[in-house]
Amino acid sequence: GKKVRVVSMPCWELFRAQPASYKDALLPKGVPKLSVEAAVTMGWDEWADAFVGINVFGASAPGNTCMDKFGFNVPNVVACAEKCMKGEKGVLS
C-alpha cells in the first residue's frame, strides 16, 4: 500500500484564511497533490499539482454514465494518483 492522505476542501476562501502553519501541515510542500473535483480543474493549481476534473461542457447522460466517462471511478482516480506520485502534473483525466 501507499501512504496517502485525503483532504476535503469545501471552501477555498476559508482554507486561504487559515494560518500558513495549518495549510502547510495539511498540504506539505514537496508532497505530490492531486485534486479530484466533478467540475472544472481551474483554480486547483493553487493547492494541487495534478487534477482529475471536467473541462468540457455539454455532456448529457445519466449521472453514473457521465461520471464514468469523465474518469470519476476508482480505477481511474487510483491510476491518476499513481501518475501524480511519479511526478506527472497537470490535468491527468
Order of alpha helices (4+ residues) and beta strands (2+ residues): alpha-alpha-beta-beta-alpha-alpha-beta
